[in-house]
């Protein structure tokens, strides 16, 4: 399973468990996902991304954006 697929699974599991707001706010991607994102960002800065890597980096960015939105809503509703 690719790191990107595992990153999606981590989020799905987070919500499927019925996580409390505090757990959602504390959520961080796995070390593997963070390392892969760092690797892809470095390759992007160096202009060395393949098309597949660029698509993967885009997906990781979408996942990050989704979690930022979810966390913002949790904060809004917890106030």
N, C-alpha and C positions, 0 to 999 in steps of 0.2 A: 504494500500500500504506500502510495506517495505521501510525502510530508503534508502536502496541501489537503489530501483526503483525510489524513489524520487530524489536521487542524479543524476541518469541518466537523469531524466526529467528536472532537473535544467539546465543541460548542453545543452540538446536538445533545450529547450526554449531560452537559451542564443543565440544560433546560429540561431534559427528560427526567432528571432526578428531582425536579421540583425545587430547585435551589432557592434559597432565601436571598433577598436583596444584597446582604453583606457578602455572600458567597459569589454572587455575580460581580460585584465591585472588586473583589479580590482576584478574580480570574486572570490568569496570565497564560499565554501560549506555552506549550511544552518547550523544553530546551531545544529539542530537535527542530521545531518550527522556527524558533528564534534564530538558531544557527543557520538554518536554510535561508531565511529572509536576509540575514546579514551577508551571507555568501552571494546571494543574488543581487543585493544592492551594491556590493563591491564590484561584481562583474558588470553591472549596469554603469557604474561610475567610470569603469575602465573601457566602456564601449565594447564589451566582449560577450554580451548576452546572445544566446541563440533565440530563435523564435519561440521554441518550447519553454525556455527559461523566462522569456519576457511574459508569456502567457501565465506561467506559474507565479511570477512576481505580481502580476495584475490580480490574480486570484487571492494571493495572500493579502494584498492591499485591500481588496473588497471585504475579506474576513475581518481585518483590523477595523475598517470603517464601520462594519455592522456592529462590532462589539463596542466601539466608541458611542454609537447611537443608543445601543441598549443600556450602557452604563449611564449615559446622560438622562435617559428616561427613568431609570431606577432612582437616580439622584432627585429628579423632579418629583417623582411620586413619593419619595421618602421624606420630603421636606414638610 
